[in-house]
Amino acid sequence: MVKIEEKLYQNRYIVDENRPHIRIKDEAHCAACTSKACTVCCPAGCYSTNEAGGVTLATDGCLECGTCRVICQDSGNIEWDYPRGGYGISYKFG
C-alpha cells in the first residue's frame, strides 16, 4: 500500500517566500477556535496546533485545494489566493 506522503513527495513545490498565498488574518481568533478543523482537514498538513493553543501555518507543500478556506468560511479568518505565476505546486501526474 502506498502512503500519501510518498505520493506528495513526487510533486514539485516552489515556495514564494516574499508573498505567501495563504495567511491567517487574526492569530487570536485561531487560539479561541474550539474545533481547529484546519489542523485536521488540510490534506497536506499545512496547519498545526502550536504550544500556545493557536494555529501555525506552513505553506510549503500546500496542494492549493482550498479546503482551509471552506472549513474556515464562517469566520473568514483565512486569506487565500492562488500563488503568483511560477510558484506553488506542480503535480507530477497531472
PDB file of N, CA, C and O in Angstrom:
ATOM      1  N   MET A   1       0.840  -1.179   0.000  1.00  0.00           N
ATOM      2  CA  MET A   1       0.000   0.000   0.000  1.00  0.00           C
ATOM      3  C   MET A   1       0.888   1.247   0.000  1.00  0.00           C
ATOM      4  O   MET A   1       1.853   1.325   0.760  1.00  0.00           O
ATOM      5  N   VAL A   2       0.563   2.205  -0.843  1.00  0.00           N
ATOM      6  CA  VAL A   2       1.348   3.427  -0.972  1.00  0.00           C
ATOM      7  C   VAL A   2       0.813   4.471   0.004  1.00  0.00           C
ATOM      8  O   VAL A   2      -0.395   4.691   0.087  1.00  0.00           O
ATOM      9  N   LYS A   3       1.710   5.106   0.735  1.00  0.00           N
ATOM     10  CA  LYS A   3       1.324   6.157   1.679  1.00  0.00           C
ATOM     11  C   LYS A   3       1.168   7.484   0.941  1.00  0.00           C
ATOM     12  O   LYS A   3       1.814   7.720  -0.080  1.00  0.00           O
ATOM     13  N   ILE A   4       0.311   8.336   1.468  1.00  0.00           N
ATOM     14  CA  ILE A   4       0.056   9.636   0.845  1.00  0.00           C
ATOM     15  C   ILE A   4       1.324  10.480   0.811  1.00  0.00           C
ATOM     16  O   ILE A   4       1.521  11.251  -0.128  1.00  0.00           O
ATOM     17  N   GLU A   5       2.183  10.352   1.814  1.00  0.00           N
ATOM     18  CA  GLU A   5       3.422  11.118   1.853  1.00  0.00           C
ATOM     19  C   GLU A   5       4.313  10.787   0.658  1.00  0.00           C
ATOM     20  O   GLU A   5       4.983  11.665   0.115  1.00  0.00           O
ATOM     21  N   GLU A   6       4.319   9.518   0.253  1.00  0.00           N
ATOM     22  CA  GLU A   6       5.117   9.102  -0.895  1.00  0.00           C
ATOM     23  C   GLU A   6       4.586   9.722  -2.183  1.00  0.00           C
ATOM     24  O   GLU A   6       5.367  10.116  -3.049  1.00  0.00           O
ATOM     25  N   LYS A   7       3.287   9.810  -2.312  1.00  0.00           N
ATOM     26  CA  LYS A   7       2.676  10.440  -3.491  1.00  0.00           C
ATOM     27  C   LYS A   7       2.962  11.947  -3.505  1.00  0.00           C
ATOM     28  O   LYS A   7       3.320  12.505  -4.542  1.00  0.00           O
ATOM     29  N   LEU A   8       2.802  12.603  -2.346  1.00  0.00           N
ATOM     30  CA  LEU A   8       3.033  14.038  -2.271  1.00  0.00           C
ATOM     31  C   LEU A   8       4.491  14.385  -2.546  1.00  0.00           C
ATOM     32  O   LEU A   8       4.781  15.445  -3.101  1.00  0.00           O
ATOM     33  N   TYR A   9       5.398  13.515  -2.170  1.00  0.00           N
ATOM     34  CA  TYR A   9       6.821  13.760  -2.371  1.00  0.00           C
ATOM     35  C   TYR A   9       7.166  13.854  -3.857  1.00  0.00           C
ATOM     36  O   TYR A   9       8.155  14.495  -4.215  1.00  0.00           O
ATOM     37  N   GLN A  10       6.384  13.240  -4.712  1.00  0.00           N
ATOM     38  CA  GLN A  10       6.654  13.255  -6.148  1.00  0.00           C
ATOM     39  C   GLN A  10       6.297  14.586  -6.805  1.00  0.00           C
ATOM     40  O   GLN A  10       6.768  14.883  -7.903  1.00  0.00           O
ATOM     41  N   ASN A  11       5.469  15.386  -6.140  1.00  0.00           N
ATOM     42  CA  ASN A  11       5.113  16.693  -6.665  1.00  0.00           C
ATOM     43  C   ASN A  11       6.252  17.673  -6.422  1.00  0.00           C
ATOM     44  O   ASN A  11       7.096  17.451  -5.553  1.00  0.00           O
ATOM     45  N   ARG A  12       6.272  18.746  -7.183  1.00  0.00           N
ATOM     46  CA  ARG A  12       7.283  19.777  -7.015  1.00  0.00           C
ATOM     47  C   ARG A  12       6.600  21.028  -6.483  1.00  0.00           C
ATOM     48  O   ARG A  12       5.531  21.406  -6.961  1.00  0.00           O
ATOM     49  N   TYR A  13       7.211  21.668  -5.501  1.00  0.00           N
ATOM     50  CA  TYR A  13       6.620  22.859  -4.916  1.00  0.00           C
ATOM     51  C   TYR A  13       7.675  23.947  -4.833  1.00  0.00           C
ATOM     52  O   TYR A  13       8.742  23.745  -4.255  1.00  0.00           O
ATOM     53  N   ILE A  14       7.373  25.096  -5.411  1.00  0.00           N
ATOM     54  CA  ILE A  14       8.279  26.234  -5.353  1.00  0.00           C
ATOM     55  C   ILE A  14       7.668  27.269  -4.416  1.00  0.00           C
ATOM     56  O   ILE A  14       6.609  27.829  -4.700  1.00  0.00           O
ATOM     57  N   VAL A  15       8.336  27.515  -3.313  1.00  0.00           N
ATOM     58  CA  VAL A  15       7.842  28.429  -2.277  1.00  0.00           C
ATOM     59  C   VAL A  15       8.113  29.875  -2.677  1.00  0.00           C
ATOM     60  O   VAL A  15       9.227  30.219  -3.073  1.00  0.00           O
ATOM     61  N   ASP A  16       7.107  30.702  -2.572  1.00  0.00           N
ATOM     62  CA  ASP A  16       7.238  32.141  -2.794  1.00  0.00           C
ATOM     63  C   ASP A  16       7.404  32.780  -1.417  1.00  0.00           C
ATOM     64  O   ASP A  16       6.424  33.160  -0.776  1.00  0.00           O
ATOM     65  N   GLU A  17       8.641  32.892  -0.975  1.00  0.00           N
ATOM     66  CA  GLU A  17       8.919  33.357   0.389  1.00  0.00           C
ATOM     67  C   GLU A  17       8.505  34.799   0.622  1.00  0.00           C
ATOM     68  O   GLU A  17       8.183  35.176   1.749  1.00  0.00           O
ATOM     69  N   ASN A  18       8.510  35.605  -0.422  1.00  0.00           N
ATOM     70  CA  ASN A  18       8.179  37.018  -0.275  1.00  0.00           C
ATOM     71  C   ASN A  18       6.684  37.304  -0.291  1.00  0.00           C
ATOM     72  O   ASN A  18       6.247  38.382   0.114  1.00  0.00           O
ATOM     73  N   ARG A  19       5.896  36.329  -0.762  1.00  0.00           N
ATOM     74  CA  ARG A  19       4.447  36.553  -0.871  1.00  0.00           C
ATOM     75  C   ARG A  19       3.687  35.241  -0.698  1.00  0.00           C
ATOM     76  O   ARG A  19       3.307  34.616  -1.688  1.00  0.00           O
ATOM     77  N   PRO A  20       3.461  34.814   0.546  1.00  0.00           N
ATOM     78  CA  PRO A  20       2.703  33.572   0.748  1.00  0.00           C
ATOM     79  C   PRO A  20       1.270  33.740   0.259  1.00  0.00           C
ATOM     80  O   PRO A  20       0.684  34.814   0.395  1.00  0.00           O
ATOM     81  N   HIS A  21       0.710  32.682  -0.309  1.00  0.00           N
ATOM     82  CA  HIS A  21      -0.634  32.774  -0.886  1.00  0.00           C
ATOM     83  C   HIS A  21      -1.738  32.501   0.130  1.00  0.00           C
ATOM     84  O   HIS A  21      -2.917  32.694  -0.167  1.00  0.00           O
ATOM     85  N   ILE A  22      -1.367  32.055   1.320  1.00  0.00           N
ATOM     86  CA  ILE A  22      -2.338  31.844   2.397  1.00  0.00           C
ATOM     87  C   ILE A  22      -1.828  32.586   3.628  1.00  0.00           C
ATOM     88  O   ILE A  22      -0.631  32.601   3.916  1.00  0.00           O
ATOM     89  N   ARG A  23      -2.763  33.198   4.344  1.00  0.00           N
ATOM     90  CA  ARG A  23      -2.385  33.938   5.537  1.00  0.00           C
ATOM     91  C   ARG A  23      -3.510  33.828   6.561  1.00  0.00           C
ATOM     92  O   ARG A  23      -4.688  33.893   6.211  1.00  0.00           O
ATOM     93  N   ILE A  24      -3.140  33.664   7.823  1.00  0.00           N
ATOM     94  CA  ILE A  24      -4.115  33.715   8.916  1.00  0.00           C
ATOM     95  C   ILE A  24      -4.267  35.177   9.288  1.00  0.00           C
ATOM     96  O   ILE A  24      -3.286  35.842   9.622  1.00  0.00           O
ATOM     97  N   LYS A  25      -5.487  35.680   9.232  1.00  0.00           N
ATOM     98  CA  LYS A  25      -5.729  37.100   9.487  1.00  0.00           C
ATOM     99  C   LYS A  25      -5.536  37.469  10.953  1.00  0.00           C
ATOM    100  O   LYS A  25      -4.877  38.463  11.258  1.00  0.00           O
ATOM    101  N   ASP A  26      -6.106  36.679  11.864  1.00  0.00           N
ATOM    102  CA  ASP A  26      -6.082  37.005  13.291  1.00  0.00           C
ATOM    103  C   ASP A  26      -5.691  35.767  14.101  1.00  0.00           C
ATOM    104  O   ASP A  26      -6.472  34.826  14.234  1.00  0.00           O
ATOM    105  N   GLU A  27      -4.478  35.785  14.636  1.00  0.00           N
ATOM    106  CA  GLU A  27      -3.976  34.644  15.409  1.00  0.00           C
ATOM    107  C   GLU A  27      -4.835  34.386  16.654  1.00  0.00           C
ATOM    108  O   GLU A  27      -5.030  33.236  17.047  1.00  0.00           O
ATOM    109  N   ALA A  28      -5.342  35.448  17.266  1.00  0.00           N
ATOM    110  CA  ALA A  28      -6.156  35.297  18.482  1.00  0.00           C
ATOM    111  C   ALA A  28      -7.444  34.540  18.184  1.00  0.00           C
ATOM    112  O   ALA A  28      -7.928  33.781  19.023  1.00  0.00           O
ATOM    113  N   HIS A  29      -7.990  34.739  17.010  1.00  0.00           N
ATOM    114  CA  HIS A  29      -9.213  34.026  16.630  1.00  0.00           C
ATOM    115  C   HIS A  29      -8.951  32.524  16.568  1.00  0.00           C
ATOM    116  O   HIS A  29      -9.779  31.726  17.005  1.00  0.00           O
ATOM    117  N   CYS A  30      -7.806  32.146  16.027  1.00  0.00           N
ATOM    118  CA  CYS A  30      -7.450  30.720  15.949  1.00  0.00           C
ATOM    119  C   CYS A  30      -7.256  30.130  17.342  1.00  0.00           C
ATOM    120  O   CYS A  30      -7.628  28.983  17.590  1.00  0.00           O
ATOM    121  N   ALA A  31      -6.679  30.904  18.244  1.00  0.00           N
ATOM    122  CA  ALA A  31      -6.465  30.414  19.605  1.00  0.00           C
ATOM    123  C   ALA A  31      -7.801  30.177  20.309  1.00  0.00           C
ATOM    124  O   ALA A  31      -7.913  29.271  21.135  1.00  0.00           O
ATOM    125  N   ALA A  32      -8.813  30.987  19.987  1.00  0.00           N
ATOM    126  CA  ALA A  32     -10.131  30.845  20.609  1.00  0.00           C
ATOM    127  C   ALA A  32     -10.998  29.795  19.920  1.00  0.00           C
ATOM    128  O   ALA A  32     -12.025  29.391  20.465  1.00  0.00           O
ATOM    129  N   CYS A  33     -10.605  29.355  18.744  1.00  0.00           N
ATOM    130  CA  CYS A  33     -11.370  28.358  17.989  1.00  0.00           C
ATOM    131  C   CYS A  33     -11.325  27.024  18.726  1.00  0.00           C
ATOM    132  O   CYS A  33     -10.253  26.548  19.097  1.00  0.00           O
ATOM    133  N   THR A  34     -12.485  26.431  18.933  1.00  0.00           N
ATOM    134  CA  THR A  34     -12.539  25.171  19.687  1.00  0.00           C
ATOM    135  C   THR A  34     -12.285  23.954  18.809  1.00  0.00           C
ATOM    136  O   THR A  34     -11.750  22.955  19.289  1.00  0.00           O
ATOM    137  N   SER A  35     -12.655  24.014  17.534  1.00  0.00           N
ATOM    138  CA  SER A  35     -12.521  22.824  16.684  1.00  0.00           C
ATOM    139  C   SER A  35     -11.150  22.716  16.024  1.00  0.00           C
ATOM    140  O   SER A  35     -10.623  21.615  15.862  1.00  0.00           O
ATOM    141  N   LYS A  36     -10.576  23.848  15.644  1.00  0.00           N
ATOM    142  CA  LYS A  36      -9.316  23.874  14.896  1.00  0.00           C
ATOM    143  C   LYS A  36      -9.367  22.868  13.732  1.00  0.00           C
ATOM    144  O   LYS A  36      -8.441  22.083  13.523  1.00  0.00           O
ATOM    145  N   ALA A  37     -10.467  22.919  12.992  1.00  0.00           N
ATOM    146  CA  ALA A  37     -10.725  21.979  11.898  1.00  0.00           C
ATOM    147  C   ALA A  37      -9.651  22.027  10.821  1.00  0.00           C
ATOM    148  O   ALA A  37      -9.395  21.018  10.165  1.00  0.00           O
ATOM    149  N   CYS A  38      -9.023  23.173  10.628  1.00  0.00           N
ATOM    150  CA  CYS A  38      -7.983  23.280   9.601  1.00  0.00           C
ATOM    151  C   CYS A  38      -6.809  22.352   9.888  1.00  0.00           C
ATOM    152  O   CYS A  38      -6.150  21.883   8.960  1.00  0.00           O
ATOM    153  N   THR A  39      -6.542  22.084  11.165  1.00  0.00           N
ATOM    154  CA  THR A  39      -5.415  21.209  11.522  1.00  0.00           C
ATOM    155  C   THR A  39      -5.708  19.751  11.204  1.00  0.00           C
ATOM    156  O   THR A  39      -4.790  18.935  11.123  1.00  0.00           O
ATOM    157  N   VAL A  40      -6.973  19.421  11.026  1.00  0.00           N
ATOM    158  CA  VAL A  40      -7.363  18.040  10.729  1.00  0.00           C
ATOM    159  C   VAL A  40      -7.692  17.865   9.247  1.00  0.00           C
ATOM    160  O   VAL A  40      -7.397  16.819   8.668  1.00  0.00           O
ATOM    161  N   CYS A  41      -8.294  18.870   8.635  1.00  0.00           N
ATOM    162  CA  CYS A  41      -8.835  18.732   7.278  1.00  0.00           C
ATOM    163  C   CYS A  41      -7.843  19.016   6.161  1.00  0.00           C
ATOM    164  O   CYS A  41      -8.057  18.552   5.041  1.00  0.00           O
ATOM    165  N   CYS A  42      -6.792  19.739   6.408  1.00  0.00           N
ATOM    166  CA  CYS A  42      -5.832  20.065   5.354  1.00  0.00           C
ATOM    167  C   CYS A  42      -5.123  18.789   4.901  1.00  0.00           C
ATOM    168  O   CYS A  42      -4.419  18.165   5.694  1.00  0.00           O
ATOM    169  N   PRO A  43      -5.299  18.389   3.628  1.00  0.00           N
ATOM    170  CA  PRO A  43      -4.688  17.139   3.180  1.00  0.00           C
ATOM    171  C   PRO A  43      -3.164  17.180   3.138  1.00  0.00           C
ATOM    172  O   PRO A  43      -2.520  16.131   3.176  1.00  0.00           O
ATOM    173  N   ALA A  44      -2.577  18.373   3.061  1.00  0.00           N
ATOM    174  CA  ALA A  44      -1.127  18.497   3.029  1.00  0.00           C
ATOM    175  C   ALA A  44      -0.531  18.700   4.417  1.00  0.00           C
ATOM    176  O   ALA A  44       0.691  18.701   4.569  1.00  0.00           O
ATOM    177  N   GLY A  45      -1.376  18.871   5.427  1.00  0.00           N
ATOM    178  CA  GLY A  45      -0.878  19.057   6.789  1.00  0.00           C
ATOM    179  C   GLY A  45      -0.187  20.390   7.004  1.00  0.00           C
ATOM    180  O   GLY A  45       0.774  20.469   7.769  1.00  0.00           O
ATOM    181  N   CYS A  46      -0.656  21.430   6.348  1.00  0.00           N
ATOM    182  CA  CYS A  46      -0.039  22.751   6.466  1.00  0.00           C
ATOM    183  C   CYS A  46      -0.361  23.449   7.791  1.00  0.00           C
ATOM    184  O   CYS A  46       0.351  24.366   8.199  1.00  0.00           O
ATOM    185  N   TYR A  47      -1.408  23.025   8.447  1.00  0.00           N
ATOM    186  CA  TYR A  47      -1.831  23.654   9.693  1.00  0.00           C
ATOM    187  C   TYR A  47      -1.544  22.728  10.866  1.00  0.00           C
ATOM    188  O   TYR A  47      -1.762  21.520  10.778  1.00  0.00           O
ATOM    189  N   SER A  48      -1.058  23.294  11.958  1.00  0.00           N
ATOM    190  CA  SER A  48      -0.815  22.509  13.174  1.00  0.00           C
ATOM    191  C   SER A  48      -1.110  23.383  14.390  1.00  0.00           C
ATOM    192  O   SER A  48      -1.044  24.611  14.323  1.00  0.00           O
ATOM    193  N   THR A  49      -1.433  22.731  15.493  1.00  0.00           N
ATOM    194  CA  THR A  49      -1.677  23.449  16.745  1.00  0.00           C
ATOM    195  C   THR A  49      -0.334  23.709  17.413  1.00  0.00           C
ATOM    196  O   THR A  49       0.495  22.807  17.531  1.00  0.00           O
ATOM    197  N   ASN A  50      -0.128  24.944  17.846  1.00  0.00           N
ATOM    198  CA  ASN A  50       1.141  25.281  18.493  1.00  0.00           C
ATOM    199  C   ASN A  50       1.020  25.215  20.011  1.00  0.00           C
ATOM    200  O   ASN A  50      -0.065  24.971  20.538  1.00  0.00           O
ATOM    201  N   GLU A  51       2.118  25.430  20.707  1.00  0.00           N
ATOM    202  CA  GLU A  51       2.161  25.311  22.166  1.00  0.00           C
ATOM    203  C   GLU A  51       1.252  26.301  22.875  1.00  0.00           C
ATOM    204  O   GLU A  51       0.780  26.031  23.979  1.00  0.00           O
ATOM    205  N   ALA A  52       1.006  27.442  22.253  1.00  0.00           N
ATOM    206  CA  ALA A  52       0.163  28.475  22.858  1.00  0.00           C
ATOM    207  C   ALA A  52      -1.322  28.214  22.636  1.00  0.00           C
ATOM    208  O   ALA A  52      -2.162  28.986  23.097  1.00  0.00           O
ATOM    209  N   GLY A  53      -1.653  27.124  21.928  1.00  0.00           N
ATOM    210  CA  GLY A  53      -3.047  26.807  21.662  1.00  0.00           C
ATOM    211  C   GLY A  53      -3.576  27.429  20.397  1.00  0.00           C
ATOM    212  O   GLY A  53      -4.755  27.278  20.076  1.00  0.00           O
ATOM    213  N   GLY A  54      -2.725  28.127  19.671  1.00  0.00           N
ATOM    214  CA  GLY A  54      -3.117  28.727  18.404  1.00  0.00           C
ATOM    215  C   GLY A  54      -2.834  27.780  17.254  1.00  0.00           C
ATOM    216  O   GLY A  54      -2.604  26.588  17.454  1.00  0.00           O
ATOM    217  N   VAL A  55      -2.854  28.322  16.058  1.00  0.00           N
ATOM    218  CA  VAL A  55      -2.616  27.532  14.856  1.00  0.00           C
ATOM    219  C   VAL A  55      -1.399  28.090  14.131  1.00  0.00           C
ATOM    220  O   VAL A  55      -1.276  29.301  13.947  1.00  0.00           O
ATOM    221  N   THR A  56      -0.509  27.207  13.724  1.00  0.00           N
ATOM    222  CA  THR A  56       0.663  27.580  12.942  1.00  0.00           C
ATOM    223  C   THR A  56       0.440  27.134  11.508  1.00  0.00           C
ATOM    224  O   THR A  56      -0.021  26.021  11.257  1.00  0.00           O
ATOM    225  N   LEU A  57       0.770  28.006  10.574  1.00  0.00           N
ATOM    226  CA  LEU A  57       0.592  27.733   9.153  1.00  0.00           C
ATOM    227  C   LEU A  57       1.952  27.671   8.471  1.00  0.00           C
ATOM    228  O   LEU A  57       2.762  28.588   8.604  1.00  0.00           O
ATOM    229  N   ALA A  58       2.199  26.591   7.742  1.00  0.00           N
ATOM    230  CA  ALA A  58       3.395  26.451   6.912  1.00  0.00           C
ATOM    231  C   ALA A  58       2.908  26.159   5.497  1.00  0.00           C
ATOM    232  O   ALA A  58       2.387  25.076   5.231  1.00  0.00           O
ATOM    233  N   THR A  59       3.073  27.115   4.592  1.00  0.00           N
ATOM    234  CA  THR A  59       2.511  26.976   3.249  1.00  0.00           C
ATOM    235  C   THR A  59       3.332  26.063   2.348  1.00  0.00           C
ATOM    236  O   THR A  59       2.895  25.744   1.242  1.00  0.00           O
ATOM    237  N   ASP A  60       4.498  25.640   2.791  1.00  0.00           N
ATOM    238  CA  ASP A  60       5.320  24.716   1.994  1.00  0.00           C
ATOM    239  C   ASP A  60       4.533  23.433   1.765  1.00  0.00           C
ATOM    240  O   ASP A  60       4.051  22.822   2.718  1.00  0.00           O
ATOM    241  N   GLY A  61       4.404  23.032   0.543  1.00  0.00           N
ATOM    242  CA  GLY A  61       3.711  21.782   0.232  1.00  0.00           C
ATOM    243  C   GLY A  61       2.211  21.910   0.102  1.00  0.00           C
ATOM    244  O   GLY A  61       1.521  20.899  -0.036  1.00  0.00           O
ATOM    245  N   CYS A  62       1.680  23.129   0.142  1.00  0.00           N
ATOM    246  CA  CYS A  62       0.233  23.335   0.000  1.00  0.00           C
ATOM    247  C   CYS A  62      -0.233  22.787  -1.348  1.00  0.00           C
ATOM    248  O   CYS A  62       0.410  23.019  -2.372  1.00  0.00           O
ATOM    249  N   LEU A  63      -1.331  22.071  -1.345  1.00  0.00           N
ATOM    250  CA  LEU A  63      -1.883  21.486  -2.564  1.00  0.00           C
ATOM    251  C   LEU A  63      -2.809  22.436  -3.317  1.00  0.00           C
ATOM    252  O   LEU A  63      -3.301  22.100  -4.395  1.00  0.00           O
ATOM    253  N   GLU A  64      -3.048  23.622  -2.753  1.00  0.00           N
ATOM    254  CA  GLU A  64      -3.902  24.645  -3.362  1.00  0.00           C
ATOM    255  C   GLU A  64      -5.316  24.146  -3.612  1.00  0.00           C
ATOM    256  O   GLU A  64      -5.946  24.525  -4.600  1.00  0.00           O
ATOM    257  N   CYS A  65      -5.813  23.303  -2.728  1.00  0.00           N
ATOM    258  CA  CYS A  65      -7.140  22.721  -2.898  1.00  0.00           C
ATOM    259  C   CYS A  65      -8.253  23.622  -2.357  1.00  0.00           C
ATOM    260  O   CYS A  65      -9.405  23.498  -2.771  1.00  0.00           O
ATOM    261  N   GLY A  66      -7.918  24.520  -1.441  1.00  0.00           N
ATOM    262  CA  GLY A  66      -8.902  25.435  -0.883  1.00  0.00           C
ATOM    263  C   GLY A  66      -9.696  24.878   0.288  1.00  0.00           C
ATOM    264  O   GLY A  66     -10.642  25.519   0.745  1.00  0.00           O
ATOM    265  N   THR A  67      -9.339  23.710   0.780  1.00  0.00           N
ATOM    266  CA  THR A  67     -10.066  23.107   1.904  1.00  0.00           C
ATOM    267  C   THR A  67     -10.070  24.029   3.111  1.00  0.00           C
ATOM    268  O   THR A  67     -11.107  24.193   3.754  1.00  0.00           O
ATOM    269  N   CYS A  68      -8.940  24.628   3.430  1.00  0.00           N
ATOM    270  CA  CYS A  68      -8.856  25.503   4.598  1.00  0.00           C
ATOM    271  C   CYS A  68      -9.800  26.691   4.469  1.00  0.00           C
ATOM    272  O   CYS A  68     -10.414  27.119   5.446  1.00  0.00           O
ATOM    273  N   ARG A  69      -9.908  27.209   3.268  1.00  0.00           N
ATOM    274  CA  ARG A  69     -10.801  28.349   3.028  1.00  0.00           C
ATOM    275  C   ARG A  69     -12.253  27.966   3.267  1.00  0.00           C
ATOM    276  O   ARG A  69     -13.024  28.758   3.809  1.00  0.00           O
ATOM    277  N   VAL A  70     -12.629  26.766   2.869  1.00  0.00           N
ATOM    278  CA  VAL A  70     -14.006  26.300   3.041  1.00  0.00           C
ATOM    279  C   VAL A  70     -14.271  25.987   4.519  1.00  0.00           C
ATOM    280  O   VAL A  70     -15.317  26.354   5.054  1.00  0.00           O
ATOM    281  N   ILE A  71     -13.337  25.319   5.167  1.00  0.00           N
ATOM    282  CA  ILE A  71     -13.500  24.942   6.580  1.00  0.00           C
ATOM    283  C   ILE A  71     -13.643  26.173   7.467  1.00  0.00           C
ATOM    284  O   ILE A  71     -14.431  26.170   8.413  1.00  0.00           O
ATOM    285  N   CYS A  72     -12.889  27.220   7.167  1.00  0.00           N
ATOM    286  CA  CYS A  72     -12.892  28.428   7.995  1.00  0.00           C
ATOM    287  C   CYS A  72     -13.805  29.509   7.410  1.00  0.00           C
ATOM    288  O   CYS A  72     -13.661  30.687   7.737  1.00  0.00           O
ATOM    289  N   GLN A  73     -14.726  29.117   6.562  1.00  0.00           N
ATOM    290  CA  GLN A  73     -15.578  30.071   5.845  1.00  0.00           C
ATOM    291  C   GLN A  73     -16.460  30.909   6.779  1.00  0.00           C
ATOM    292  O   GLN A  73     -16.657  32.098   6.530  1.00  0.00           O
ATOM    293  N   ASP A  74     -16.987  30.314   7.836  1.00  0.00           N
ATOM    294  CA  ASP A  74     -17.878  31.051   8.736  1.00  0.00           C
ATOM    295  C   ASP A  74     -17.173  32.241   9.385  1.00  0.00           C
ATOM    296  O   ASP A  74     -17.746  33.324   9.501  1.00  0.00           O
ATOM    297  N   SER A  75     -15.943  32.033   9.801  1.00  0.00           N
ATOM    298  CA  SER A  75     -15.221  33.120  10.459  1.00  0.00           C
ATOM    299  C   SER A  75     -14.430  33.961   9.466  1.00  0.00           C
ATOM    300  O   SER A  75     -14.135  35.123   9.745  1.00  0.00           O
ATOM    301  N   GLY A  76     -14.085  33.401   8.321  1.00  0.00           N
ATOM    302  CA  GLY A  76     -13.333  34.148   7.314  1.00  0.00           C
ATOM    303  C   GLY A  76     -11.953  34.566   7.790  1.00  0.00           C
ATOM    304  O   GLY A  76     -11.455  35.623   7.403  1.00  0.00           O
ATOM    305  N   ASN A  77     -11.334  33.749   8.623  1.00  0.00           N
ATOM    306  CA  ASN A  77     -10.051  34.117   9.209  1.00  0.00           C
ATOM    307  C   ASN A  77      -8.862  33.724   8.335  1.00  0.00           C
ATOM    308  O   ASN A  77      -7.715  33.982   8.700  1.00  0.00           O
ATOM    309  N   ILE A  78      -9.121  33.112   7.205  1.00  0.00           N
ATOM    310  CA  ILE A  78      -8.039  32.722   6.313  1.00  0.00           C
ATOM    311  C   ILE A  78      -8.138  33.531   5.027  1.00  0.00           C
ATOM    312  O   ILE A  78      -9.180  33.554   4.370  1.00  0.00           O
ATOM    313  N   GLU A  79      -7.042  34.194   4.678  1.00  0.00           N
ATOM    314  CA  GLU A  79      -6.946  34.920   3.424  1.00  0.00           C
ATOM    315  C   GLU A  79      -6.221  33.997   2.441  1.00  0.00           C
ATOM    316  O   GLU A  79      -5.079  33.610   2.687  1.00  0.00           O
ATOM    317  N   TRP A  80      -6.868  33.646   1.344  1.00  0.00           N
ATOM    318  CA  TRP A  80      -6.361  32.623   0.426  1.00  0.00           C
ATOM    319  C   TRP A  80      -6.421  33.121  -1.006  1.00  0.00           C
ATOM    320  O   TRP A  80      -7.466  33.581  -1.467  1.00  0.00           O
ATOM    321  N   ASP A  81      -5.308  33.030  -1.704  1.00  0.00           N
ATOM    322  CA  ASP A  81      -5.226  33.333  -3.131  1.00  0.00           C
ATOM    323  C   ASP A  81      -4.384  32.254  -3.786  1.00  0.00           C
ATOM    324  O   ASP A  81      -3.667  31.523  -3.103  1.00  0.00           O
ATOM    325  N   TYR A  82      -4.463  32.152  -5.089  1.00  0.00           N
ATOM    326  CA  TYR A  82      -3.539  31.264  -5.782  1.00  0.00           C
ATOM    327  C   TYR A  82      -2.156  31.889  -5.753  1.00  0.00           C
ATOM    328  O   TYR A  82      -2.039  33.115  -5.742  1.00  0.00           O
ATOM    329  N   PRO A  83      -1.104  31.077  -5.741  1.00  0.00           N
ATOM    330  CA  PRO A  83       0.245  31.646  -5.810  1.00  0.00           C
ATOM    331  C   PRO A  83       0.442  32.371  -7.138  1.00  0.00           C
ATOM    332  O   PRO A  83      -0.202  32.050  -8.137  1.00  0.00           O
ATOM    333  N   ARG A  84       1.333  33.343  -7.134  1.00  0.00           N
ATOM    334  CA  ARG A  84       1.595  34.033  -8.399  1.00  0.00           C
ATOM    335  C   ARG A  84       2.346  33.106  -9.342  1.00  0.00           C
ATOM    336  O   ARG A  84       2.911  32.098  -8.918  1.00  0.00           O
ATOM    337  N   GLY A  85       2.349  33.452 -10.616  1.00  0.00           N
ATOM    338  CA  GLY A  85       2.905  32.615 -11.658  1.00  0.00           C
ATOM    339  C   GLY A  85       4.321  32.135 -11.369  1.00  0.00           C
ATOM    340  O   GLY A  85       5.176  32.909 -10.937  1.00  0.00           O
ATOM    341  N   GLY A  86       4.556  30.861 -11.612  1.00  0.00           N
ATOM    342  CA  GLY A  86       5.877  30.281 -11.410  1.00  0.00           C
ATOM    343  C   GLY A  86       6.089  29.708 -10.031  1.00  0.00           C
ATOM    344  O   GLY A  86       7.096  29.045  -9.786  1.00  0.00           O
ATOM    345  N   TYR A  87       5.153  29.951  -9.116  1.00  0.00           N
ATOM    346  CA  TYR A  87       5.267  29.450  -7.747  1.00  0.00           C
ATOM    347  C   TYR A  87       4.130  28.486  -7.451  1.00  0.00           C
ATOM    348  O   TYR A  87       3.153  28.414  -8.196  1.00  0.00           O
ATOM    349  N   GLY A  88       4.262  27.763  -6.384  1.00  0.00           N
ATOM    350  CA  GLY A  88       3.217  26.827  -5.961  1.00  0.00           C
ATOM    351  C   GLY A  88       3.538  25.418  -6.384  1.00  0.00           C
ATOM    352  O   GLY A  88       4.698  25.062  -6.593  1.00  0.00           O
ATOM    353  N   ILE A  89       2.507  24.629  -6.507  1.00  0.00           N
ATOM    354  CA  ILE A  89       2.675  23.191  -6.756  1.00  0.00           C
ATOM    355  C   ILE A  89       2.636  22.868  -8.241  1.00  0.00           C
ATOM    356  O   ILE A  89       1.880  23.473  -9.001  1.00  0.00           O
ATOM    357  N   SER A  90       3.450  21.914  -8.641  1.00  0.00           N
ATOM    358  CA  SER A  90       3.402  21.312  -9.967  1.00  0.00           C
ATOM    359  C   SER A  90       3.203  19.840  -9.780  1.00  0.00           C
ATOM    360  O   SER A  90       4.086  19.138  -9.287  1.00  0.00           O
ATOM    361  N   TYR A  91       2.038  19.366 -10.174  1.00  0.00           N
ATOM    362  CA  TYR A  91       1.716  17.955  -9.989  1.00  0.00           C
ATOM    363  C   TYR A  91       2.463  17.107 -11.012  1.00  0.00           C
ATOM    364  O   TYR A  91       2.453  17.424 -12.202  1.00  0.00           O
ATOM    365  N   LYS A  92       3.091  16.064 -10.576  1.00  0.00           N
ATOM    366  CA  LYS A  92       3.868  15.208 -11.467  1.00  0.00           C
ATOM    367  C   LYS A  92       2.957  14.421 -12.406  1.00  0.00           C
ATOM    368  O   LYS A  92       3.293  14.212 -13.572  1.00  0.00           O
ATOM    369  N   PHE A  93       1.814  13.988 -11.901  1.00  0.00           N
ATOM    370  CA  PHE A  93       0.923  13.148 -12.707  1.00  0.00           C
ATOM    371  C   PHE A  93      -0.353  13.886 -13.065  1.00  0.00           C
ATOM    372  O   PHE A  93      -1.434  13.305 -12.966  1.00  0.00           O
ATOM    373  N   GLY A  94      -0.272  15.140 -13.475  1.00  0.00           N
ATOM    374  CA  GLY A  94      -1.456  15.841 -13.904  1.00  0.00           C
ATOM    375  C   GLY A  94      -1.568  17.136 -13.257  1.00  0.00           C
ATOM    376  O   GLY A  94      -2.523  17.871 -13.508  1.00  0.00           O
TER     377      GLY A  94
END
